[in-house]
Amino acid sequence: MRIRNFWAAILIALPLAFMLAFFLVPFLVTVVASFHDGEGEWTLANYAKIVADSYYPGIFYTTFKLSLIATIVSFLIGYPIAYYIVNMVKTRAVRRLCYVLVIMPLFTSNIVRSFGWLILLGRQGLVNQTLVALGIIERPIPILFTEAAIIIGLAYILVPFMVLTISSILQTIDRSLVEASLDLGSSRLSTFFHVTLPLSLPGVIGGSLIVFTLAVSAYVVPAIMSGGRVVVMAMPIFDNYATLFDFNFGAALAVGLLVVTLILIALYLLFIERSSRRRIARQA
């Protein structure tokens, strides 16, 4: 028993030590730096600058708006893919192949994938040429270097995370519940909205949290897809650290981004919890 407890303690201690060394300590250093000025004196001037200057609240708004839209788009694309893989693909070999195809884009650098979208979304790119050929538009429209381009790039990169998270939950749903709903006369559409979708909500919630947090902190895709015309919070953080060498203000921006993100996530989870309680109360 002692040997088992010893190895259990080791297995717990190793990830805790890793998180302490590579997340908690750097985070605390960043927080402390955000409350100092260039002379090393304690101050709130860095946070006052963020609030007082309308430029930075605007960047916060743009960052969270694009991240939210990218999360919604990733869900709308990822859920059908996950549903198809889990419920429509019957053979295990084909299912594995589908998963490989889903995660294959993750094997390529974000920079390479973003430059690929630069070619596709240009005025003479495949997307505009296809729309013109189909008669949907008369002439090429400006897609590149816009917020829409950022959303497309983020969704393309983040959809695999949504698919994998949702599919892991869909696989655990008892098929007998779906069959019972169909046997009782419900249509497949009604069964999906009243049985499958509610039971898969943990995957939707988990996938949306992962995608949203990754979108909020994204730098490469927004920088390339917008050409610098649309600014998200990761850009001024990087500029203050790497270009302006204003580590204190850069730390304040990073802490501010993290705090606001955590607040939004907390509100989201609170909304989900209250909605779940109301649904259970109505059913009771």
C-alpha positions as CSV (number, residue, x, y, z in Angstrom):
1,M,0.0,0.0,0.0
2,R,2.8,2.4,0.9
3,I,4.5,1.7,-2.5
4,R,1.3,2.3,-4.3
5,N,0.7,5.6,-2.5
6,F,4.3,6.6,-3.2
7,W,4.0,6.2,-6.9
8,A,0.6,7.9,-6.9
9,A,2.2,10.9,-5.2
10,I,5.0,10.9,-7.8
11,L,2.4,10.8,-10.6
12,I,0.6,13.8,-9.1
13,A,3.7,15.7,-8.1
14,L,5.3,15.6,-11.6
15,P,2.5,17.5,-13.5
16,L,2.1,19.9,-10.5
17,A,5.8,20.7,-10.6
18,F,5.6,21.2,-14.3
19,M,2.7,23.6,-14.0
20,L,4.4,25.4,-11.1
21,A,7.7,25.9,-13.0
22,F,6.3,26.7,-16.5
23,F,3.0,28.4,-15.8
24,L,2.5,29.7,-12.3
25,V,5.9,31.2,-11.7
26,P,6.1,33.0,-15.1
27,F,2.5,34.2,-14.5
28,L,3.3,35.6,-11.1
29,V,6.4,37.3,-12.6
30,T,4.2,38.9,-15.2
31,V,1.7,40.0,-12.7
32,V,4.4,41.6,-10.5
33,A,5.9,43.3,-13.6
34,S,2.6,44.8,-14.5
35,F,2.5,46.8,-11.3
36,H,5.9,48.3,-11.8
37,D,7.1,51.2,-13.9
38,G,10.4,51.5,-15.8
39,E,12.2,52.6,-12.6
40,G,11.0,49.5,-10.7
41,E,8.5,51.5,-8.5
42,W,5.1,50.1,-7.7
43,T,2.3,51.8,-9.7
44,L,-1.1,51.4,-11.3
45,A,-0.2,53.6,-14.2
46,N,0.0,50.7,-16.6
47,Y,-3.6,49.6,-16.0
48,A,-4.7,53.3,-15.9
49,K,-3.3,53.7,-19.3
50,I,-5.3,50.7,-20.6
51,V,-8.6,52.1,-19.3
52,A,-8.0,55.7,-20.1
53,D,-6.9,55.2,-23.7
54,S,-9.9,54.3,-25.9
55,Y,-7.5,52.5,-28.2
56,Y,-7.0,49.5,-26.0
57,P,-10.6,48.9,-25.0
58,G,-11.4,48.9,-28.7
59,I,-8.7,46.2,-29.2
60,F,-10.2,44.2,-26.4
61,Y,-13.6,44.4,-28.1
62,T,-12.3,43.4,-31.5
63,T,-10.4,40.5,-30.0
64,F,-13.3,39.0,-28.1
65,K,-15.8,39.7,-31.0
66,L,-13.6,37.9,-33.5
67,S,-12.9,35.0,-31.0
68,L,-16.6,34.6,-30.3
69,I,-17.5,34.5,-34.0
70,A,-14.7,32.1,-34.8
71,T,-16.0,29.9,-32.0
72,I,-19.5,29.9,-33.4
73,V,-18.3,29.2,-36.9
74,S,-16.1,26.4,-35.6
75,F,-19.1,24.8,-33.8
76,L,-21.3,25.1,-36.9
77,I,-18.6,23.3,-38.9
78,G,-17.2,21.0,-36.3
79,Y,-20.4,19.5,-34.9
80,P,-21.7,18.1,-38.2
81,I,-18.3,16.6,-38.9
82,A,-18.1,15.0,-35.4
83,Y,-21.7,13.7,-35.7
84,Y,-20.9,12.2,-39.1
85,I,-17.8,10.5,-38.0
86,V,-19.4,9.0,-34.9
87,N,-22.8,8.1,-36.2
88,M,-22.5,7.7,-39.9
89,V,-19.2,6.0,-40.4
90,K,-19.6,2.4,-39.5
91,T,-16.2,0.8,-40.0
92,R,-13.4,1.5,-37.5
93,A,-10.7,1.9,-40.2
94,V,-12.7,4.6,-42.0
95,R,-13.4,6.3,-38.8
96,R,-9.7,6.4,-37.9
97,L,-9.0,7.8,-41.4
98,C,-11.6,10.5,-40.8
99,Y,-9.9,11.5,-37.6
100,V,-6.5,11.6,-39.3
101,L,-7.9,13.9,-42.0
102,V,-9.4,16.1,-39.3
103,I,-6.1,16.5,-37.4
104,M,-3.8,16.6,-40.4
105,P,-3.9,20.4,-40.7
106,L,-2.4,20.6,-37.2
107,F,0.8,19.0,-38.5
108,T,1.5,22.1,-40.6
109,S,2.7,25.4,-39.1
110,N,0.1,28.2,-38.6
111,I,2.3,30.4,-40.7
112,V,2.2,28.1,-43.7
113,R,-1.6,27.6,-43.4
114,S,-2.1,31.4,-43.1
115,F,-0.1,32.1,-46.2
116,G,-2.1,29.4,-48.1
117,W,-5.3,31.4,-47.2
118,L,-3.6,34.5,-48.5
119,I,-3.5,32.9,-51.9
120,L,-7.0,31.5,-51.7
121,L,-8.7,34.8,-50.5
122,G,-6.9,37.3,-52.8
123,R,-8.7,39.2,-55.4
124,Q,-7.4,36.7,-58.0
125,G,-7.6,33.8,-55.6
126,L,-9.6,30.6,-55.9
127,V,-12.5,31.8,-53.7
128,N,-13.1,35.0,-55.7
129,Q,-12.7,33.3,-59.0
130,T,-15.1,30.6,-58.1
131,L,-17.7,33.1,-56.9
132,V,-17.4,35.1,-60.1
133,A,-17.6,31.9,-62.2
134,L,-20.8,30.8,-60.4
135,G,-22.3,34.3,-61.0
136,I,-22.7,35.0,-57.3
137,I,-20.6,38.2,-57.6
138,E,-19.8,40.3,-60.7
139,R,-16.3,41.1,-59.7
140,P,-13.8,40.1,-57.0
141,I,-14.6,41.3,-53.5
142,P,-12.1,42.3,-50.8
143,I,-11.9,39.4,-48.4
144,L,-8.3,39.5,-47.6
145,F,-7.0,41.8,-44.8
146,T,-10.4,42.1,-43.2
147,E,-12.0,40.7,-40.1
148,A,-13.7,38.0,-42.2
149,A,-10.3,36.8,-43.3
150,I,-9.2,36.5,-39.6
151,I,-12.4,34.5,-38.8
152,I,-11.8,32.2,-41.7
153,G,-8.2,31.6,-40.7
154,L,-9.0,31.0,-37.1
155,A,-11.9,28.7,-37.8
156,Y,-9.8,26.6,-40.2
157,I,-7.2,26.1,-37.5
158,L,-9.5,25.6,-34.6
159,V,-12.2,23.3,-36.1
160,P,-10.2,20.2,-35.3
161,F,-10.2,21.0,-31.6
162,M,-14.0,21.3,-31.7
163,V,-14.4,18.1,-33.7
164,L,-12.3,16.0,-31.4
165,T,-13.9,17.4,-28.2
166,I,-17.5,16.9,-29.4
167,S,-16.8,13.5,-31.0
168,S,-15.3,12.2,-27.7
169,I,-18.7,12.9,-26.0
170,L,-20.9,11.7,-28.9
171,Q,-19.1,8.3,-28.6
172,T,-20.3,7.9,-25.0
173,I,-24.0,8.5,-25.8
174,D,-26.1,5.4,-25.3
175,R,-27.5,4.4,-28.7
176,S,-30.5,2.8,-27.0
177,L,-31.7,6.3,-26.0
178,V,-31.8,7.4,-29.6
179,E,-33.5,4.2,-30.7
180,A,-36.1,4.5,-28.0
181,S,-36.9,8.0,-29.1
182,L,-37.3,6.8,-32.7
183,D,-39.4,3.9,-31.6
184,L,-41.7,6.2,-29.7
185,G,-42.5,8.1,-32.9
186,S,-40.1,11.0,-32.8
187,S,-38.5,12.0,-36.1
188,R,-34.7,11.9,-36.5
189,L,-34.6,15.7,-36.4
190,S,-36.6,15.8,-33.2
191,T,-34.5,13.1,-31.7
192,F,-31.4,15.0,-32.5
193,F,-32.6,18.2,-30.8
194,H,-34.2,16.5,-27.8
195,V,-31.8,13.6,-27.2
196,T,-28.4,13.8,-29.0
197,L,-27.7,17.5,-28.7
198,P,-28.5,17.9,-25.0
199,L,-26.4,14.8,-24.2
200,S,-23.5,16.2,-26.2
201,L,-23.6,19.6,-24.5
202,P,-20.5,18.8,-22.3
203,G,-18.5,18.3,-25.5
204,V,-19.9,21.5,-27.0
205,I,-19.1,23.5,-23.9
206,G,-15.6,22.0,-23.6
207,G,-14.9,22.5,-27.3
208,S,-16.1,26.1,-27.3
209,L,-13.9,26.9,-24.3
210,I,-10.9,25.5,-25.9
211,V,-11.5,27.2,-29.2
212,F,-12.4,30.5,-27.6
213,T,-9.3,30.7,-25.5
214,L,-7.0,29.7,-28.4
215,A,-8.7,32.3,-30.6
216,V,-8.3,35.0,-27.9
217,S,-4.5,34.4,-27.6
218,A,-3.9,33.9,-31.4
219,Y,-1.2,36.1,-32.9
220,V,0.1,34.6,-36.1
221,V,-3.2,34.1,-37.9
222,P,-4.6,37.6,-37.2
223,A,-1.3,39.3,-38.0
224,I,-1.0,37.6,-41.4
225,M,-4.6,37.4,-42.4
226,S,-5.3,41.1,-41.6
227,G,-2.0,42.4,-42.8
228,G,-1.8,44.6,-39.7
229,R,-5.1,46.4,-40.6
230,V,-7.1,44.7,-37.9
231,V,-5.4,44.7,-34.4
232,V,-6.1,42.0,-31.8
233,M,-4.7,42.1,-28.3
234,A,-1.9,39.6,-29.0
235,M,-0.3,42.2,-31.3
236,P,0.3,45.1,-28.9
237,I,1.4,42.6,-26.3
238,F,4.0,41.2,-28.7
239,D,5.0,44.7,-29.8
240,N,5.6,46.0,-26.2
241,Y,7.7,43.0,-25.4
242,A,9.7,42.5,-28.6
243,T,9.8,45.9,-30.3
244,L,9.2,48.6,-27.7
245,F,10.8,46.7,-24.8
246,D,8.2,48.0,-22.5
247,F,7.9,44.8,-20.5
248,N,5.8,46.4,-17.7
249,F,3.0,47.7,-20.0
250,G,3.1,44.5,-22.0
251,A,2.7,42.5,-18.8
252,A,-0.3,44.7,-17.9
253,L,-1.9,44.0,-21.3
254,A,-1.3,40.3,-20.9
255,V,-2.8,40.2,-17.4
256,G,-5.7,42.3,-18.5
257,L,-6.4,39.9,-21.4
258,L,-6.3,36.9,-19.1
259,V,-8.5,38.5,-16.4
260,V,-11.2,39.6,-18.9
261,T,-11.1,36.1,-20.6
262,L,-11.5,34.4,-17.2
263,I,-14.4,36.7,-16.4
264,L,-16.2,35.9,-19.7
265,I,-15.6,32.2,-19.3
266,A,-17.0,32.3,-15.7
267,L,-20.1,34.2,-17.0
268,Y,-20.5,31.6,-19.8
269,L,-20.3,28.7,-17.4
270,L,-22.7,30.4,-15.0
271,F,-25.2,30.9,-17.9
272,I,-24.9,27.2,-18.9
273,E,-25.4,26.1,-15.3
274,R,-28.5,28.3,-14.8
275,S,-29.9,27.2,-18.1
276,S,-29.4,23.6,-17.2
277,R,-31.2,24.1,-13.9
278,R,-34.1,25.8,-15.5
279,R,-34.4,23.0,-18.1
280,I,-34.4,20.3,-15.3
281,A,-36.9,22.3,-13.3
282,R,-39.3,22.5,-16.3
283,Q,-38.9,18.8,-16.9
284,A,-39.7,18.0,-13.3
